[in-house]
Amino acid sequence: MKITGMVFYDFDDTIAVTDVFRATHGAMDMTGYDDQFFVDAFGDNKRIAQLEWHFDRLKVRGVKISIISFGWNAVIRESLERVGLADFFGEDLIFGNDSKLMLEREGIKGEVIREQIRLHQYSFDRVVFVDDNKENVGFCEKEKICQTLHVNHEGGMNEKDLKTIERIFH
């Protein structure tokens, strides 16, 4: 399948409706948390199904999806696995705070995105960064790295946000 673009999602308060990192006090081991914790962290089963539909629609359109977060790689992966969303994100497409590229780029999300764009030769109009943190979004806007979507409300991405992203890759 031809890759038509890429979306970089923040994890906490964007894909998840809560800040999992904060809720777990920065824990790296999630074995003590039951499945309901993760369902709640993503909203509920209905919202998880919405995310699955969204990610699948992008995948069918040839869009790669990635996570770029200040959380830990293992926690992000475990969270996605517990709610059935892990298969949408390849191991090399999750950039947590402890990932090699995030460490090399001193935790600047925009620099990680810039490197991925360079590696895959994506054009500006085919890359979107989605984050609830205005500073992270602002860096990408100021540096003209990619298109952005600021999730400027509580509860992570909502249906309107998902449709906005999908329209870019119609």
N, C-alpha and C positions, 0 to 999 in steps of 0.2 A: 504494500500500500504506500502510495506517495504521501509524504509528510507535508502538510499544508501550513503548519504553524505550530505555535507552542503557547501554553498558558502556564504561568508560574503562580501558584496559590500560596499564600501564607496559610499556616495551619490553625493556630490558636485564634479564636474569635473570628475566623473566616470560614474555613471548612468546618471546623468544630464550632459549636455555638458558645463554648466557654473556653477559658484559658486552661488547657489541660496541664501545662507546665506549672502554672500557679496552683491549680487545684491539687496537684500531687506534690507540691512543695519541691519541685525540681527533681523528683525521684527518677532514677534511671531504670528501676526494676518495677514492672507493672504486675507481677504475679499476685500481689495482694489485692488487686482490684477485680471485682466481679464484672461480668459482661454488662450488667445494667449500668454500671458506672460509665462505660463507653457509649452505650446507647444514649444515655442522658447527655453526655458530652457532645454528641452530634445532634441533639435536639430530641428526637424520638424516631421510631421506626419509619414513620411517614417521611420525615426529612431525609433519613438515610436513603430511602427509595428515590426521593427527588434527586439527591446527589448522584446516585447510581445512574439514573436516567440521563442526567446532565453529562456526566463523564462519558457514558456510552455514546451519546450523541456526538460529542467532540471526537471521540476515538473513531467512529464511523466516518467522520469528515476528514480524517487524517491528521488530527491535532494531537500532538504529544502533550501530556500534562505532567507537571512537576510540582513539588512542594519545596518551598524555601522558607525556613523557620528558625527562630531562635531557640526552639525546643530541641530535644535530643533525637537523633535518628531512630534509635531503638524504640523510644516511646511513640513516636509518630507511626512507625511501622506496626507496632503492636496495636495501637489504637485503630488503624485502618483494618488490620486483620480481624480484630474482634467484631467489627461491624460489617465485614464483607466487602470492603472497598480497596483492599491492598492490591488486587490484580491490575488495577488501573495505573499503578505507579511502579515503574521498574526500580530496582535497587539503585541504579545510577541516576535516578531522577528525584531522589529525596536528598535535599541539602539542609540538614539540621545544623545546629550550632557547632556540633562536633565533627562535621564532615570535613574532609580534606580541603575542598574548594572554599568552604566558608572560612576555615582557618586561614588559608592562603590569602583570602580577600578581606581579612580582618573583620569578618562579620557584616560586611556591607552588602546587603542583598542586591542592590543595583549592580555592583561589580560582578557578582556571581552570574546574574542574568546577562550582563554584557559579555562575559566569557562564553556562556552557552550560545548566545547569538553568533558570536565570532566562530565558534567551533562548528556550528550547524549551518552557518550562512543564511540565517533568517533575515527577512527585511522587517523594518520597523512596524509596518502595518499588519504583520502576521504574528506578532508577539504581544501578549497581554500579561501584565503583572497585577494581581489582585491581593490587596492587603487592607487591614483595618488601621494600620499605623500611617498617619498622614506624612510623617517624616520619610518613611521608606518609599512611599508613593511619590512624594515631592522630589526626592533624589532622582528617581527615574525620569520624572517630567523635566526637571531642570537640565539633566544631562542628555535628554532626548534619546533615551535608551530604547524605550518601547512604549506602547499604549498602556494606560493604567486604568484601574477601577478601584476607587477608594470605598471600602465598606464602612460607611460613616454612621452606622447604626448598631444597636445591640443585637446579639443573637446570630452572628455570622451572616454569611450570604443568604439572601432571601430569594424568592422566585424571580423578582424583577432583576436582581443582579445576575442570576443564572441565564436569564433570557438575553440580557445585554451582552454577555460573553458569547453566547451561541450565535447571536446576530452577526458578530464580527466574522465568524467562520461559516456563514450561510452557504 
